[in-house]
Amino acid sequence: MPGTSNSKTRMRALVLALGLFLVMLGIGIAAVTSSGYRSVCSLAELDKPEKVVVSGKVAQLQTARVAVKIGDAVFLGTSSFSPTYTVVERVQGSFGRLDTDDRYAVFVLYDDGCQGSPVVAVYSASTFESRYGAHAVFSEEVVVEGYYQPTLHAVIYDPMTGHIYYEGPVVIVTQILKGCHEAYGQGAATTS
């Protein structure tokens, strides 16, 4: 039967094409979900300012009383609704052209397997609160996009005693891609 042979050949070609499509789809999804992510550890290799996508865990700040010094700018904590971040307000100075706000949400990104220092992440408080609410919650892994500033140094400390909680280079966050959502059981925020 001449038609049966053509049918089998077409069916094999269709199955092969479908299999190849599924493999390529899987590779594409894996590439999109992980491409461009840098671990906090790998930032130590950069010696100049660069736009990055960074993944890491968010450290516990464990204090309500906090001050942050970034370059020449000094900020004091105004609210701490979570043990993982604080909102600070400028009391003096500036830290350069990427300094766009007087209030910032500040959190610390780290990696357990990393020998390098943690990275202090600063994000415009008005943008942070409009996207995630006043009581945002961080997940286990957080992925942020922003500008890594290896020469810009931040120190998070107790303004009364001077005790330093964290210090390290700075990522000025432009958006949180994964790992932050509104409190009270709301779903993860999405970016457009």
C-alpha positions as CSV (number, residue, x, y, z in Angstrom):
1,M,0.0,0.0,0.0
2,P,1.7,3.2,-1.2
3,G,-0.3,5.5,1.1
4,T,0.7,3.6,4.3
5,S,4.4,4.2,3.8
6,N,3.9,7.9,3.3
7,S,1.7,8.1,6.4
8,K,4.3,6.4,8.6
9,T,7.0,8.7,7.3
10,R,4.9,11.7,8.0
11,M,4.0,10.5,11.4
12,R,7.7,9.8,12.3
13,A,8.6,13.3,11.0
14,L,5.8,14.9,13.0
15,V,6.9,13.0,16.2
16,L,10.5,13.9,15.6
17,A,9.6,17.6,15.0
18,L,7.4,17.6,18.2
19,G,10.1,16.1,20.3
20,L,12.7,18.5,18.9
21,F,10.3,21.4,19.6
22,L,9.8,20.3,23.3
23,V,13.5,20.0,23.8
24,M,14.1,23.5,22.4
25,L,11.2,24.8,24.5
26,G,12.8,23.3,27.6
27,I,16.2,24.8,26.8
28,G,14.6,28.2,26.1
29,I,12.6,28.2,29.4
30,A,15.8,27.2,31.4
31,A,17.8,30.0,29.6
32,V,15.2,32.7,30.3
33,T,14.7,31.8,34.0
34,S,18.4,31.7,34.8
35,S,20.2,33.7,32.1
36,G,22.1,36.7,33.3
37,Y,21.7,36.0,37.0
38,R,24.9,36.6,39.0
39,S,25.4,35.3,42.4
40,V,26.3,37.9,45.0
41,C,29.7,36.0,45.1
42,S,30.5,36.8,41.5
43,L,30.1,40.6,42.0
44,A,33.5,40.7,43.7
45,E,35.0,40.0,40.2
46,L,33.7,43.2,38.8
47,D,36.0,46.2,39.1
48,K,33.8,48.9,37.4
49,P,30.2,50.0,37.7
50,E,27.9,47.7,35.7
51,K,24.2,46.9,35.3
52,V,23.6,43.5,36.8
53,V,20.9,41.0,37.7
54,V,21.9,39.5,41.1
55,S,20.5,36.6,43.1
56,G,21.0,36.0,46.7
57,K,19.4,35.6,50.1
58,V,18.2,38.5,52.2
59,A,20.0,38.8,55.6
60,Q,18.2,39.5,58.9
61,L,18.9,43.1,60.0
62,Q,17.6,42.2,63.6
63,T,17.4,45.8,64.7
64,A,14.9,48.6,64.6
65,R,17.6,51.3,65.2
66,V,19.7,51.7,62.1
67,A,21.7,54.2,60.2
68,V,23.1,53.8,56.7
69,K,26.1,55.6,55.3
70,I,26.6,55.3,51.5
71,G,29.4,57.3,50.1
72,D,28.9,60.8,51.7
73,A,25.2,60.3,52.3
74,V,23.8,59.4,55.7
75,F,20.4,58.0,56.2
76,L,18.5,57.2,59.4
77,G,15.9,54.4,59.8
78,T,12.4,55.6,59.8
79,S,10.5,52.3,59.7
80,S,11.3,48.7,60.1
81,F,8.2,46.5,59.4
82,S,10.3,43.5,58.7
83,P,13.5,42.0,60.1
84,T,14.9,41.8,56.5
85,Y,14.8,45.4,55.4
86,T,14.4,48.9,56.7
87,V,13.3,52.2,55.2
88,V,15.7,55.0,55.8
89,E,15.6,58.8,55.2
90,R,18.4,61.0,54.2
91,V,19.8,63.4,56.8
92,Q,22.8,64.6,54.8
93,G,24.9,64.2,51.7
94,S,24.6,62.4,48.3
95,F,26.2,59.3,46.8
96,G,26.3,60.3,43.1
97,R,24.3,60.4,39.9
98,L,22.3,57.3,40.8
99,D,21.1,58.8,44.0
100,T,17.5,59.7,43.1
101,D,15.5,59.7,46.3
102,D,15.5,60.9,49.9
103,R,14.1,57.6,51.2
104,Y,15.3,54.1,50.4
105,A,14.4,50.6,51.3
106,V,17.7,49.0,52.4
107,F,18.4,45.2,52.6
108,V,21.5,43.0,52.5
109,L,22.0,40.3,49.9
110,Y,24.4,37.4,50.6
111,D,25.2,33.9,49.5
112,D,26.1,31.1,52.0
113,G,28.7,29.6,49.7
114,C,30.5,32.9,49.2
115,Q,33.7,34.1,50.7
116,G,33.1,37.7,49.5
117,S,31.2,40.4,51.4
118,P,27.5,40.8,51.3
119,V,26.0,43.5,49.1
120,V,24.0,46.3,50.4
121,A,20.9,46.8,48.2
122,V,19.1,50.2,48.1
123,Y,15.8,50.7,46.4
124,S,13.7,53.8,46.1
125,A,11.3,53.6,49.0
126,S,8.4,55.1,47.1
127,T,8.8,52.6,44.3
128,F,9.3,49.7,46.7
129,E,6.2,50.6,48.7
130,S,4.0,51.2,45.7
131,R,4.8,47.8,44.3
132,Y,4.9,45.7,47.4
133,G,3.1,47.7,50.1
134,A,4.3,49.1,53.4
135,H,4.8,45.6,54.8
136,A,6.6,43.7,52.1
137,V,7.9,40.2,52.6
138,F,11.0,38.6,51.0
139,S,11.2,35.0,49.9
140,E,14.1,32.6,50.4
141,E,15.8,33.7,47.1
142,V,15.7,37.2,45.8
143,V,16.6,38.4,42.3
144,V,17.2,42.1,41.7
145,E,18.2,44.2,38.7
146,G,20.2,47.2,39.3
147,Y,23.6,49.0,39.1
148,Y,26.5,47.5,40.9
149,Q,28.9,50.1,42.3
150,P,32.1,48.4,43.4
151,T,33.8,51.6,44.5
152,L,30.7,52.8,46.4
153,H,30.8,51.5,50.0
154,A,27.9,51.2,52.4
155,V,27.9,50.7,56.1
156,I,24.7,49.8,58.1
157,Y,25.3,50.6,61.8
158,D,23.6,51.4,65.1
159,P,23.5,55.3,65.3
160,M,23.7,55.2,69.1
161,T,26.6,52.8,69.6
162,G,28.4,52.9,66.2
163,H,28.2,49.0,66.1
164,I,28.5,47.9,62.5
165,Y,25.9,45.3,61.3
166,Y,26.9,45.1,57.7
167,E,29.2,46.7,55.2
168,G,30.1,46.2,51.6
169,P,29.6,47.4,48.0
170,V,26.3,48.7,46.8
171,V,23.7,47.6,44.3
172,I,21.2,50.4,43.4
173,V,18.1,48.4,42.6
174,T,15.9,49.4,39.7
175,Q,13.5,46.4,40.1
176,I,13.0,43.3,42.1
177,L,12.5,40.4,39.6
178,K,11.8,37.6,42.0
179,G,11.3,37.0,45.7
180,C,9.3,40.0,47.1
181,H,5.6,40.3,47.6
182,E,2.9,42.1,49.6
183,A,2.3,40.8,53.1
184,Y,-0.8,39.0,54.3
185,G,-0.8,36.2,51.8
186,Q,-0.8,38.3,48.6
187,G,0.8,36.8,45.5
188,A,4.2,37.7,44.2
189,A,4.4,41.0,42.5
190,T,5.1,41.1,38.8
191,T,6.9,43.6,36.8
192,S,5.8,44.9,33.4
